[in-house]
Amino acid sequence: PDLDLTIVVPVFNSSALLKPTIDSVLAIKGLRFDLLLVDDGSTDDSLSIMEDYEARFENVHVFSQGNRGAGRARNSVIPLASGRYTYFLDADDVIDSAAIVAAVRQADEESSDLLFMKYRIEYTDEGRSRGMFDADREVWSRASKAVSHRRRQQEATQHINYPWNRLIRTRVLHDANIFFGPTVVHNDVLFHWHSIAAASRISFFEGEVCVHRKFTSREQITNINDARRLAVLEALRGTHERISAMDSYDGVREEWNHFAQHLLSWAASRIPEELRPLYELRRSELSREFERQSSFAD
């Protein structure tokens, strides 16, 4: 309770990128914070790098598990988050330390349960960067002007489901039992939708906090085009089961249905050809299941 912020970073084979990430967090001034680093079964020097920081900084804490994916790595330490707000950062990204301090202050001033923040995209291999993706920029222009809570919820759902584009009040994170999905890919979907549905007050911060680094030569979750992509089905089913039981679900039902169908179409082109018949069969079954549940609710 005496901390302002807990930052959680899952780490898998990120030794070449990890030090700038950690250093960007430790540059924070004016906030009481801790950093929870979770090694997800790395086979490189990531764990030893983290342990070196832990030995030198009292607010850095290192945990380790077998390779289960970033979602489960984050989940393993969510109960240990003790800052008033929690922030989930990826091991290959960096933050603007001054911007996140300002974001926490705004969250305090506005009593935010969820504070969305702008970000930058850095194409590291190409030596260039840009602001938010166009889709998020369009949503932001509407969401930041929305007055009613329901409208802010609806607009917030349209943001790309990155975990590092928001601060969440830790009390809400714990009381609502908000976690990431168990799948290797698409585990952010559950956190995105559940955090929005559980928030009683949503705000928007104009500063760019996270610099998300993209690579052409390094495997990242968004680049996966193999059998793991089938996890989209379980991610959507699990998220629907969680949020459809909430009182706030009616306010975002239309947005959820649109998102689910869009994600199923997006994932279809990333499924290996030999698995597409199986995917289409399960996709149809899932769509019918959603339709039945919607009809029952109506």
BELBELTA-V149099 format. One line per field, one symbol per residue. phi: phi as a letter, one per 30 degrees, with the letter a starting at -180 (. if undefined). psi: psi as a letter, one per 30 degrees, with the letter a starting at -180 (. if undefined). burial: 1 if it has 24 or more other C-alpha atoms within 12 Angstrom, else 0. Layout:
phi=???
psi=???
burial=???
//
This chain:
phi=.ccdbcccbdbbhcedbddeddddddddbjbcbbbccbdcidcccedddddddddcbdccbcbbbddbjdddddedcedcdbddbbbccddccbbdddddddddddeddchddbbdbdbcccdedcibbadeeedddddeddddcdcdddddeddddddddddccacbddededddhdbcddddcidddddedddddddcbcbbcdddcccdccbcccdbedcdbbdddddedddddddddddddddddedbeddddddddddddddedcdeedcdeddddddddddddddddddddd
psi=fgkekkkkjkkjhgeffeeeeeeeeffkkfkjlljjkjkhhkgageeeeeeeeeffkfgkkklklljfleeeeeeffeffkflflkkjklfgllljeeeeeeeeeeeeeghkekjkklllkjieffhlllalleeeeeeeeeeffkeleeeeeeeefflkhkfgglkkkeeeeeefhklllflelgffeeeeeeeeffkfkklkkfljekjjkkkffkkleffkhafffffeeeeeeeeeeeffflefeefgeeeeeeeeeeeeeefefgkkeffeeeeeeeeeeeeeeeeeeeeee.
burial=0001111111111100111111111101001111111111110001111110100000111111100111111111111111111111111111111011111111110011111111111100000000110001101100110000111111111111111111111111110101111111111111111111111111111111111111000001110010011111111111110111000110111011101110110011011000000010001001100100000000
//
